[in-house]
């Protein structure tokens, strides 16, 4: 994996653009990720559970 120059600008944990900000001195390394969320929920919403589609695909594989 190539070095990302954002690390030099305070982005120590890098994700997608809207979910990432540079951190301030003394902040936790992941403080810049999902920074607007509550402390117990840290998810951008790009990952959703898709169990129905998985069931259909499993049935196709079985037949």
Secondary structure, DSSP 8 states (H G I E B T S, - for coil): ----GGGGGT--S---GGGB----TTS-TTTTBSTTS-SS----S-----HHHHHHHHHHHH-
